[in-house]
């Protein structure tokens, strides 16, 4: 029997406040569950604006503990209500002075499975993330969920192949890449890098981007979120480049085994020859 997972993602416009932003995502999740989705993922720091367009201390107010903060606990309730696995990207405060760009992973019964912290932190115009975030220090966990083995790689991480490969070696079947990227910077890479990474590592990828302009800068987030399969093919249509959208797609996880047997990239790896990759 085929292992088909109905998965969802949300690309959203900023509402202006956290409460309405979370409420909007809850409604999207309920709609996805009504369509039979068993897992859903949200965009980078989903419950806040993309405040990294500026460097101002006032924006530390968006941070909260993970998993004990209000947003993750509310998403645990939502997971129990809908029976879905939920990938929840937030601004994490571990302690004073220790802040991370994080995604919590919640199982379909509402249990907290763990978190991923973004490894690669940009510091360029419009993306002043080093002002806010420390580099991730939890490795590349893969979470055993009700729907399969799920990994997370956040936004700027996608430009670095090493983490994609770590997730594949750990058995990921689907990797969520919540992002906030704008037209002028990397639009030409958006439909190139994640499909290439899905092919190289032979798993599904959910690429999620914000959409629209927000109050703290000129970044024009261009949406076009999508699911891509291990052959590098989009699963259904790509989302709008201007409008908020919920995507629900069927992912045939049996394709992972088929592709790995056909292309055999993992068989032909040469880790004994790669020592130079980790030299400073």
N, C-alpha and C positions, 0 to 999 in steps of 0.2 A: 504494500500500500504506500502510495507516495506521501512524503512528509511535506505538506504544503502549509506554510505559516502565513496567515493574513496579517500584514503589518501596516502601520500607519505612521505618518509624520505630519507635523504642523509647521508651516511658515506663517509668521504672524506680524502684523503691524503693532507698534507700540501704542498703548491706550492712553498713557499719561500718568498711570498710578499702578502700584503693585496689585492691589486688591482686584481691580477690574481685569488686569492682565491674567492673573491666576484664574479668575472666574471664566474668562474667555477660553482658556486652555482646558478647563474642566468640561465646558460644553463641547469643545471639539472632541475631547476624549470620549464623552458619552455618545456622540454621533458616530465615532469610529467603532465603539463597542457595539452599537446598534447595527452596524454593517458587518459585524462578525470579526473585527480585528482583535488579535490576542496580544499585541505589543504596540506601543506608541512611543515616539521620541519627540522632544521639543528642541527649539533652537538654543544657541549659546546664551547663557544667563537669561533664561526665558522670562523671568518674572520682573525684569528691570529693563531700562533703556540700555543701549550700548554706550555707556558713560565713558568708555576709554577713548572717545574722540577728544576728550579734554583731560587735563591733569589737575584735579581739584580735590582736596581732602573731604569735601562734603559727600563725595560719592562712596566713601566707606560705609555710609549708612545702608547701602543695599546688601551688605554682607550679613550672613547668619550661619549658625553652626550646622554641620551635616554629620549625623542625621537628626539631631535633636532640635533643629530650628523649625519654625512654623510652616515653611513651604514644604519641606520634605515630609513632615508629619501629615500635612494636608494631602499630599500626593499618595501617601500610604493609604489613607482613607479612600481616596479615589480608586486606587488599584483594587482594594477590597470590594468596592462598590461595582466596578466594571469587570473584574476578573481579568484585567490586562496587566502585563509587564509594562512598566513606565520608566523611561530614561529622562532624568530630571537635571538639567544643567543650571547651576546657580553659582553665585559669588560666595565662597566659603570663608568664614572666619573660624580658624582653629583656636586661636587665642590672640590677644592683642599683639599686633605686629606680624602675625602669621596668617596671610590671606592667600587663597588659591582660586583658580578658575576650575570648577569641579563639576562632575556629573554624578549624581546618585543613581543607582539602579535598584528598582523596587520590583519584587516578584508579584505574580498575579494574586497572591493571597495577602498582599500588603506588607510582607516582610521585607526589611531592608537587607540587601545582599552585599552592599559595599559601594565604593566610589572610585572614580578615576579622576586624577588631577592632571591638568594640561601640562605637558612637559616643555614645550617650545613657546616662549613668550616674546611676542614682537614688541618693538619700540620704534615705530615710524609714524609719520604724520597721519593723524586720524585713528591710530591704533597704539595708543600710549599705554600698553598693558603692563610693562615693567614697573610703572608707577604704583600699580595696585597688587599685582600677583607675584608670588614666589613661584619658581619652577616646580612642577610636580615631582613627588618623591615616593610614589606608591607603585612604581613600575607600570606594567600594562596588564592589568587583571582581565580575565575572561570569566564571566559570571554564568553559572548554571541556573537557568531560569525555566519556567514552565513551558517555554516554547523552544528552548535550545540554548546554545552557548553564545553569549552576547558580549561584544566588546565596545569600547568607546574611544574615540580619538577626536580631539576638539580643535576645530578651525585651523589655525596656523600650523598645528601638528601635521596637517595633511601634506605639507611640502616636504616632509622628511620620511623616507621610505622605511627607516629602521623600526619605527613603532608599528607600522602596518604589518611588517614581517613578524614581529614579536607576537602580535595578536593572532596571526595565522598559525604560528608554531604552537601556541597555547590552545588551539582548537576552535577559534572563533568561527561561527557560521554566518553571523550578521554583525557588522560594525556600524555603529551610529557615529556620524561626524557632524555634530551641531556647530554652526558657524555664524559669523557676522562679517560678510565681505561685500565690498561695494564695486560699482561698475568700473571706475577708473583705475583700480589697482590690479585686479586679477581675474576679471570676467573671462578672459580667453583661456584661463587655466581651469575654470570651474568644471567644465564638462570633459576635461582631459585627465586631470590627476586622479580623481576618485575611480573612474572606470579603469584606468591603468592599474591602480592599486588593487582593485577587485580582481583583475586578471592575474597580476603577478602573485597574489596571495590566495586566489581561488576561494573567495567567499563573497557574500552579498554585502553591499554598502548602502547605507541610507545617508544621503548628503542633504543637510538641512541648512537653509540660509534665511536670514531675516528678509523682510521686504518693506520698502518705503524709506522715507527720510524721518529723522528724529530730531529732538530739540537741542541736542548738544553738539551738533556739527553738520557738515555738508555731505557726509557719506550717504550715497544712494544705494541702499541694499536692494539687490536685484532678484531675490527669490530664486526661481528656477530650481527648486528642490526636486529630488528624484531618488528612486531606488535603482540600483544597477546590479546585474547578476555576475557570476564568476566568469562569464565570457565577455564582459564589458558591455553588455547590451542593456539599455534602459528597460525597466519593467513598467510598461505602460507609458503614458505621456509625462513629460517634464512639467512641473508646475509653472504658473504664470510668473512673469518677471515684474509684475506691478501690483498684483492683488494677493491678499491673504488667501491661503488655501489649505485644505486638509487632503492629503493623499492617502488612499487605502489600496494596497496592492497584495496580490498573492505571490509568495516567494516559494519556489519549489526547492527545498533544501537537498533533495536527491541529486540535483544538478551539481552540487559541490563534489560529491564522490565521483560522478561521471567525468567532470572536468579534471579532477586530480588524477584519475586513472588514465585519461587520454593524454594530458599534457605533462604530467609527472614532474612538475617543477620542484616539488619537495624532495623527490627521489634524487634529483640531479644537483641539489645544493652542494656547495663546497665550503662548509664552515671552517675546515682546516686551512683554507686559503684566504680567509677574510680578516686575519688579524690586523692588517693595516687600517681597516675601517674604524677601529676604536683607538688608534694612536692619536695623541693630541697634536 
